């Protein structure tokens, strides 16, 4: 039996780092020596999953999707706010303490103001 054409495991790497507040970010990177395209990642805090993120357009590394541990899909695609990279997806998830609906509502108001302030006008 032959294996289907697809990415070879040797072209993937897991990258981990810690953010302030005890958040651990793990990203799965394709072609770490060259293109360094993040395929997906997850954020935990004290060993508990906060949420995941993935890139729908891997070639251009845009159109990031964010999903909390409770399955809530966070969309930041209003005309004024665009998650322009993996760093914004990580910032979203590290801004959450537990991923609950109430926490997401609180966070969404705060983050909307913060991202709008940082975006070029």
Backbone as numpy.savetxt, mean C-alpha at the origin, in Angstrom:
# Nx Ny Nz CAx CAy CAz Cx Cy Cz
5.35 -32.50 -17.44 4.50 -31.33 -17.44 5.39 -30.09 -17.44
5.09 -29.14 -18.28 5.85 -27.90 -18.31 5.12 -26.84 -17.51
5.89 -25.95 -16.94 5.31 -24.85 -16.16 4.87 -23.74 -17.12
3.78 -23.05 -16.82 3.35 -21.94 -17.68 4.37 -20.80 -17.61
4.43 -20.06 -18.70 5.33 -18.90 -18.71 4.85 -17.91 -17.66
5.77 -17.38 -16.93 5.42 -16.41 -15.89 6.67 -16.00 -15.15
6.52 -15.11 -14.20 7.67 -14.63 -13.44 8.36 -15.77 -12.70
9.64 -15.75 -12.70 10.46 -16.74 -12.01 10.64 -16.28 -10.56
10.54 -17.22 -9.61 10.65 -16.87 -8.19 11.93 -16.12 -7.86
13.00 -16.39 -8.58 14.26 -15.73 -8.26 14.22 -14.23 -8.53
13.19 -13.78 -9.20 13.06 -12.36 -9.50 12.21 -11.62 -8.49
11.85 -12.28 -7.40 11.05 -11.64 -6.36 11.87 -11.50 -5.09
11.58 -10.46 -4.34 12.22 -10.27 -3.04 11.20 -9.64 -2.09
11.31 -9.98 -0.82 10.49 -9.35 0.21 11.33 -8.27 0.87
10.78 -7.09 0.97 11.48 -5.99 1.63 10.65 -5.57 2.83
11.34 -5.44 3.97 10.65 -5.06 5.21 11.31 -3.84 5.83
10.48 -3.00 6.41 10.99 -1.91 7.22 9.95 -1.54 8.27
10.38 -0.83 9.28 9.51 -0.44 10.38 9.25 1.06 10.31
8.01 1.43 10.48 7.59 2.83 10.53 7.34 3.22 11.98
7.31 4.51 12.25 7.01 5.00 13.59 5.68 4.42 14.07
5.60 4.12 15.33 4.37 3.61 15.93 4.30 2.09 15.95
5.37 1.42 15.58 5.38 -0.03 15.64 4.79 -0.72 14.42
4.68 0.00 13.30 4.15 -0.60 12.08 5.28 -1.28 11.31
5.04 -2.51 10.86 6.00 -3.19 9.99 5.40 -3.27 8.59
6.16 -2.79 7.62 5.73 -2.77 6.23 6.52 -3.84 5.48
5.82 -4.72 4.79 6.45 -5.75 3.98 5.95 -5.58 2.55
6.88 -5.46 1.60 6.53 -5.32 0.19 7.16 -6.46 -0.60
6.40 -7.00 -1.53 6.91 -8.02 -2.43 7.28 -7.29 -3.73
8.57 -7.35 -4.04 9.13 -6.59 -5.16 9.55 -7.55 -6.26
9.13 -7.26 -7.50 9.54 -8.03 -8.66 10.78 -7.39 -9.26
11.73 -8.20 -9.66 12.96 -7.76 -10.30 13.71 -6.75 -9.41
14.06 -7.16 -8.19 14.66 -6.22 -7.23 15.98 -5.61 -7.68
16.68 -6.26 -8.60 17.97 -5.73 -9.04 17.83 -4.70 -10.16
16.66 -4.62 -10.79 16.53 -3.73 -11.93 15.28 -2.85 -11.85
14.15 -3.38 -12.27 12.93 -2.57 -12.36 12.35 -2.22 -10.99
12.49 -3.10 -10.03 12.01 -2.88 -8.66 10.55 -2.47 -8.61
9.69 -3.30 -9.16 8.27 -3.03 -9.17 7.59 -3.72 -7.99
6.95 -2.94 -7.16 6.21 -3.53 -6.04 4.92 -4.13 -6.56
4.69 -5.41 -6.25 3.47 -6.08 -6.67 2.40 -5.95 -5.61
2.77 -6.10 -4.36 1.82 -5.90 -3.27 2.60 -5.78 -1.97
1.89 -5.38 -0.93 2.51 -5.27 0.37 1.45 -5.35 1.46
1.92 -5.47 2.68 0.99 -5.44 3.81 1.65 -4.71 4.98
0.78 -4.20 5.84 1.21 -3.46 7.02 0.63 -4.14 8.24
1.50 -4.40 9.22 1.06 -4.96 10.50 1.48 -4.01 11.61
0.82 -4.14 12.73 1.21 -3.38 13.93 1.18 -4.35 15.10
2.32 -4.53 15.73 2.46 -5.48 16.83 1.96 -6.87 16.41
2.25 -7.25 15.15 1.88 -8.56 14.65 0.46 -8.71 14.16
-0.34 -7.65 14.20 -1.73 -7.71 13.76 -1.85 -7.00 12.41
-2.49 -7.67 11.46 -2.65 -7.09 10.12 -3.52 -5.84 10.17
-3.01 -4.75 9.61 -3.78 -3.52 9.47 -4.43 -3.48 8.09
-3.67 -3.85 7.07 -4.22 -3.86 5.72 -3.17 -4.20 4.69
-3.62 -4.24 3.45 -2.74 -4.57 2.33 -2.87 -3.50 1.26
-1.91 -3.50 0.34 -1.98 -2.61 -0.81 -1.39 -3.34 -2.00
-1.87 -2.97 -3.18 -1.33 -3.56 -4.40 -1.48 -2.57 -5.54
-0.69 -2.78 -6.55 -0.65 -1.89 -7.69 -1.38 -2.53 -8.86
-2.44 -1.91 -9.35 -3.18 -2.46 -10.47 -2.44 -2.28 -11.79
-1.64 -1.24 -11.89 -0.84 -1.00 -13.11 0.62 -1.15 -12.73
1.10 -2.39 -12.73 2.46 -2.68 -12.26 3.53 -2.07 -13.14
3.27 -1.98 -14.42 4.28 -1.44 -15.35 4.57 0.02 -15.05
3.52 0.79 -14.83 3.68 2.23 -14.56 3.74 2.55 -13.07
3.51 1.51 -12.23 3.50 1.66 -10.78 2.52 2.77 -10.35
1.27 2.61 -10.81 0.22 3.55 -10.41 -1.09 2.81 -10.27
-2.11 3.49 -9.83 -3.42 2.91 -9.56 -3.33 1.95 -8.39
-2.93 2.48 -7.23 -2.76 1.69 -6.02 -4.10 1.44 -5.36
-4.30 0.23 -4.87 -5.50 -0.15 -4.15 -5.12 -0.48 -2.72
-5.96 -0.07 -1.78 -5.71 -0.26 -0.37 -6.91 -0.98 0.24
-6.64 -2.05 0.99 -7.71 -2.82 1.61 -7.35 -3.04 3.07
-8.27 -2.69 3.97 -8.01 -2.87 5.40 -8.20 -4.34 5.78
-7.79 -4.67 7.00 -7.93 -6.04 7.49 -9.39 -6.47 7.59
-10.30 -5.52 7.67 -11.73 -5.84 7.73 -12.36 -5.92 6.34
-11.53 -5.78 5.29 -12.03 -5.88 3.93 -12.55 -4.60 3.33
-12.31 -3.48 3.99 -12.77 -2.20 3.47 -11.78 -1.71 2.43
-12.29 -1.44 1.23 -11.47 -0.94 0.13 -11.43 0.59 0.24
-10.27 1.16 0.46 -10.12 2.61 0.59 -9.78 3.17 -0.78
-10.59 4.10 -1.24 -10.40 4.71 -2.55 -10.02 6.17 -2.35
-8.91 6.54 -2.94 -8.46 7.93 -2.88 -8.32 8.45 -4.31
-9.40 8.44 -5.05 -9.29 8.83 -6.45 -10.24 9.98 -6.81
-10.46 10.87 -5.86 -11.25 12.05 -6.18 -10.42 12.93 -7.11
-11.04 13.93 -7.73 -10.27 14.80 -8.62 -9.08 15.49 -7.94
-9.16 15.68 -6.63 -8.09 16.39 -5.93 -7.06 15.47 -5.29
-7.39 14.20 -5.13 -6.51 13.30 -4.38 -6.24 12.05 -5.20
-4.99 11.78 -5.43 -4.59 10.58 -6.15 -3.45 9.92 -5.38
-3.58 8.65 -4.99 -2.44 7.98 -4.38 -1.37 7.78 -5.46
-0.35 8.61 -5.43 0.59 8.66 -6.54 1.71 7.64 -6.42
1.72 6.87 -5.39 2.76 5.87 -5.26 2.56 4.99 -4.06
3.45 4.03 -3.96 3.42 3.09 -2.84 3.51 3.82 -1.51
4.28 4.90 -1.46 4.44 5.62 -0.21 3.12 6.15 0.34
2.21 6.56 -0.54 0.91 7.05 -0.09 0.09 5.88 0.46
0.13 4.72 -0.20 -0.59 3.55 0.30 -0.11 3.17 1.69
1.20 3.20 1.89 1.76 2.88 3.21 1.35 3.94 4.21
1.36 5.21 3.81 0.95 6.28 4.71 -0.50 6.10 5.14
-1.36 5.66 4.23 -2.77 5.41 4.56 -2.86 4.33 5.64
-2.19 3.22 5.43 -2.30 2.10 6.36 -1.62 2.38 7.70
-0.53 3.10 7.72 0.11 3.40 9.00 -0.64 4.50 9.74
-1.58 5.16 9.07 -2.43 6.14 9.73 -3.59 5.50 10.47
-3.79 4.20 10.26 -4.87 3.47 10.92 -4.33 2.71 12.12
-5.09 2.70 13.19 -4.68 1.94 14.36 -5.22 0.52 14.33
-6.47 0.35 13.82 -7.07 -0.99 13.87 -7.84 -1.37 12.61
-8.04 -0.46 11.68 -8.74 -0.79 10.45 -10.25 -0.86 10.57
-10.82 -0.44 11.72 -12.27 -0.49 11.89 -12.94 0.62 11.07
-14.25 0.49 10.86 -14.99 1.49 10.08 -14.89 2.88 10.71
-15.04 2.96 12.03 -14.95 4.25 12.71 -13.55 4.85 12.56
-12.56 4.01 12.66 -11.18 4.47 12.51 -10.93 4.95 11.08
-11.48 4.27 10.11 -11.31 4.68 8.71 -11.96 6.02 8.46
-13.17 6.23 9.00 -13.85 7.52 8.83 -13.04 8.65 9.44
-12.52 8.44 10.66 -11.71 9.46 11.31 -10.48 9.76 10.49
-9.84 8.68 10.07 -8.61 8.82 9.31 -8.84 9.49 7.96
-9.92 9.13 7.27 -10.18 9.65 5.93 -10.29 11.17 5.95
-10.97 11.72 6.95 -11.08 13.17 7.05 -9.70 13.82 7.24
-8.91 13.25 8.13 -7.57 13.79 8.40 -6.65 13.66 7.18
-6.64 12.49 6.57 -5.74 12.23 5.45 -6.11 13.03 4.22
-7.40 13.22 3.98 -7.84 14.02 2.83 -7.27 15.42 2.92
-7.32 16.00 4.11 -6.75 17.34 4.29 -5.24 17.33 4.11
-4.55 16.32 4.67 -3.09 16.25 4.60 -2.58 16.08 3.16
-3.20 15.16 2.42 -2.76 14.90 1.03 -3.06 16.11 0.16
-4.21 16.74 0.37 -4.55 17.94 -0.42 -3.54 19.05 -0.16
-3.08 19.18 1.08 -2.08 20.20 1.41 -0.73 19.92 0.74
-0.39 18.62 0.56 0.90 18.24 -0.01 0.87 18.19 -1.54
-0.33 18.15 -2.14 -0.43 18.04 -3.60 -0.14 19.38 -4.24
0.55 19.37 -5.40 0.77 20.63 -6.12 -0.56 21.14 -6.65
-0.74 22.45 -6.59 -2.02 23.05 -7.02 -1.88 23.62 -8.40
